Amino acid sequence: MRRMVCFGDSITAGHGFTESPLTKQLQEELGDLVIINSGVSGDTTEDGIERFEREVLAHNPSMVTILFGSNDGADHRKVSLTLFRNNLLHMVNHLKASSVLLITPPAVDEKVQQKRTNGKLRSYSNVVQEVAEETGVEVFDLFGEMLQMKDYTYLVDGPDHDGLHFSLEGYALLSSKIQEFADRHSFINKGDVFR
């Protein structure tokens, strides 16, 4: 059975929900894939590096989504842009390029969110896009897509109403983009994800 690992922080984990809406929606739409949610609330790419082998590579996945940056760019966590880039490169370079979808961190509702600004998150979003271009992996610019909307705040109006964590509508957007990526890739070779 082919597996998709969704790797990231609380956005991937589904903070505020009993079960991650991302996992639920993807499993319903991509029934031929086993969806493994490896999101951990509060994680930066530094934390991700520590668990990358056991929570991504050990699953021998056919596809991996990587979504970090919200905590890397937070005032109270702050991973430098250089280290953020190096961490993403480390992850991507251990995977087959065609099996990876990098996702930029989401924009926040600055009227509510106190620890993150879109100005700072834009820098982390830019790094994600640069890593994608450098390594040849696909990227979904979640940050950019949100900012193009007339009002995106309903997407980050999750159970905590903190302007960061996703609502069901936010997860619907994210899962639809991941589904589109999966649909474009047949992944003929099971588990052929490693470089």
N, C-alpha and C positions, 0 to 999 in steps of 0.2 A: 504494500500500500504506500502510495506517495504521500509525503508529508510537507506541510508548509509551517515554518517556524516564524512567528511574529515576535520580533526581538525589540525591546525598548523599555520605556519607563511607564509611569502611571497612565499615560494616554493609551498605550497598548494594553496595559493590565486591566483597564476599566474601572478606575478609581471611583468609588461611590456607588457602584453597582454590585449586586451579589455575584453575578456572572458577567464576564466581559461581553458587552454588546458586540464588540468587534469579532470575537471568537464565534459567538452565536450566529451573527449574520453571515460570516464567511463560511461556516460549516453548512448552513442552510443552502447557500448558493453554489458552493464548490464541494458537493457531496463526494466527489471522487478523490478528494484530498483530506488527509487527517490534519486538522488545524491544531498546532501546539502554540499556546500563548506563553511566551517567555518574557512578559513585561513585568517589571518590578517597580512599584511606586518609590519615587525619590532617587532613582538611579541616574547617574551621569554615565558618559562613555567610559569613565575610569572604572566604575562598578561593572559595566557591561563587559569590559575586557577580562575582568576576573572570573566571570561566569560564562564567557563565550564558548569555551570548549565543551563544558558539560551541558550547557543549556541550548546550544545551537549545533555544533559539530557532532555531538554524541547522538543526535537524533537522525543523522544521515538524511537531511532534508532534500527535497527536490526544489524547494523555493524558500527564500528567506526575505522577509521585509525587515528593514532596520529604521527605527524612528527614535532618535535621541535629540537633545538640544535644549529642551525646556528647562532642565535642571542644570545643564552645563552652563547656560547663560543666565541663570538666576543669581541675584545679588548675594545670596547667602551660601551659594555653592561654587560658582565661578570656576569653571575649567577653562584654561586659556584657549584661544582659537587655534594656536599651533598644536597643542596637545589634543584638542578635539579632532582636528584634521588627522593627526597621526593615529589616533584610536580608531577612527572610521576606516582609514587605509588598512590598518592591521586586520580589521574584520573582513573587509571586502577582499583583500588580497589572499585570504584563506578560502575563498569561495569562487565558484565559476561565475564569471561576469553575467552570463545570460540568466542566471538563477536569482539574481539579487534586485530588489527594488529598494532604493534609498528614498526616504521621505523626510522632507524638511520639517522642522518643528512648527507647530501651529502658532498663529498670532494669538494674542491675549486681549481681553477686554481691559484696557488700562484704567477704566473708571472703577474697576473692582479689584483687579490683581495688583498687589503692592510690591511683589518681589521681582517682577519681570517687566521689561518694557519692549515694545515692538522694535524700537531702534536697536537695542542690543540683540534681540532675537533675529533681526534681519542679517546681522553679521554671521550668526551661526547657520542660518539658512543658506547664505551665500557659500559658506564652506562646504555644506552638503552638496550643493550643485557643482562646485569645483571638483570635489572628489569623484562625483559621478562622471563628469566629463573626462577627468584624468584616467579613470579606470575602465570606462566603457560600460558602466552599469546604467540601468534606467533610473530615473528620478521622478518622483511626484512632488511638485512644488506646492505643498499644502499651504505654507505661509503665504506665498504669492497669490494663490487662488482665493484664499480667504480675504486678503486685502483688496482684491478686485471687486468683491461683493459690496453692494450698497450698505448692508448691515450684516455682519457675520457674527455678531455677539450671541445670537441664539445657538450657535454651534458650540460655544464654550460656556453654556449655561447649564452645566451638569448638576447633579444632586447637591453639591456643596455651594453652588452659585458663587464660585471664586474667580470666575473669568478666565480660568485655565483649563479645567477638566471638561471633557466633552459631554454634551447632551446626546440623546438618541439620534437626533438629526446630524450631529457631528460625526457620529459613528457610521451613519448611513452614507455620508459623503466619503469618508475614509475607506470603508469596506467596498464601495462601488469602484473606487480607483484601483484597489488591490485586485478586485475581481477582473477588471479590464486587463490588468497586467497578466494575471494567470491565464486568461482566455487567449492572450497573444502568444503564449508559450506552451508548447505541447509537452516539454520535458520528456522526450522519448526514453532517455536513459535514466532508469530509476536511480535516485540517489547520486546522480552525476553532478554534484554540486561543489566538489572540492577541486582546488587548483593543484 
